[in-house]
Amino acid sequence: MSGRLRLLGVAALSMLCVLAAAPAAVAGPAPWSGTFAGFPSATWGSQWGLADEGAWGFEHMTTVADRAAPSSPVLDVRYGKGSSARSCTDCPTTGGGEYYTLFRQLGRTDLVNAPRLVLRYHLKFPTSFDWGRGAKLPGLFGGEIGEASGGTHGNAWSTRYMWRNKQTPSDGEVYFYSPTDTGFGKDLGLGKWHFAADGKWHAIEQQVDRAAQKITVWYDGRQVFTTKVTGISNIPFSGIFFSTFYGGHESRWGPRRTTHAFFSTFSVGTTR
């Protein structure tokens, strides 16, 4: 063997020894994924870890086929003309709805105790969509059900989105609740991105980092917002807070005509 080949052989052997000695990469928790196949059956509920409390508005939700969606069928949510939160006393119609999912019911304590999680799902608003004055969209939550919404600030937090008709009709924001805040939710990042009513599917992602007390948002893969928050570091993840309705609590928040939004393919993991 020539001197050059001998040196190459020694180098290759050294590299193999280094690789053999290196510790194996530690994989994080496997991501969870949920579709709307079988909605709203008991089987579907089990696959989502559906909570026994906090649900309303299933009469406004149905599934429809959509070949362009990430998965089909998709969830079609109807919002009646002038509808708002279920607490509305002057609304001519009803619309939207809520439910909670629990990672513990899925046997996913690894997600409960994770220092950070990323929630991703897909949205479609038709070109005729009426934004009204503003509305809620799903996010993550930690703590007990009902302790981080509707003006209640218990030992819980939630990171739902909203669209708000401020500078433009579809200004996006994180509608944040935590034990360190008072009143209704805090508007974070208002107008940093805009939801599109173009009849196409769009991805929305939020990373909630409890360790760093930081929330980051991506829309269609582009980071659009990040901010520090308080009150979440010591409250583990509970699950998904699926929440979508106009309001506010008065009919003036609602659409001028009955309208629909569509949801597809939710996933939760430790990385994007």
Phi, psi and omega in degrees: 000135179291162179299324181293315180295321179298319179295320178296320179296319178296320180296316180297318180296321178297319179296319178297322179294320178297316180296321180294326183279339183292139179293145179292144178296137181268118180284141176282179179301141177296140180292154173259145178223140180225137176244187181248018173295127180085359179301137359254042185294166177298325178296314176301314180300321178294321180292335179263351186068039184300129180285157180278354182228162173086000183268141172202160173085012179297340177290347178262005185238139175211174177248147178222153177283142177208103185291341180274351183283159175302327172210151182229141010283167178246163179271124178256115180254127181259136176240115182291157177306126178070014182281159180209205178299158181294348176277356182297135181254351181239015183278132180286337180219178177241170179179167180072193179172178182214152163202159178246144170245151183236121179299326180297324178292341175270359184074021186255065175293339176296324176286322178304315188265003180296144177289334179209149177222155176240123174257128179230136170208174184242143183232148170220127174246127180294161182297337180269010186298138179256113185286342183057215180267338179157161183200163181269155174220156187299153175206189177271165172209159175226152182093203186272149177300134177084000182263004181215056177190166175061025181087359180267125178240086175266210179273065185202166176217160175209152185229050174295161170263166165222155157254143182230137177272082180249267177286320173230161184297338188239035176301127178271156175198163166265127181261098197257131171243141170207166180295342183271000179251166177230170180073207177278189186296158179267135179274114181246124175074026183305124177084003178289338172212171182227133174285144185257132173254080185230010180072015180243159179276136179229144180263136175236132183228142172228133171255121175254112181257101182291323183297316180268355185050063187218139177239133178231141183235138172237139175237119185053042175082356181255126178294126184242347184194143170210146182201156172271148178225180177227159171091005185247349190296327185257010180244109183298163175294139175255314182168205179261134175256092178280111187217121177209116176194159177283142176120175359069174185231013181233159182298336181296343176283335194282171178288157179280350177209159177300134183218169186225146169233158186231142184231144180211143164051086175270145174214151178224130177205180182273345179224164178285000000 
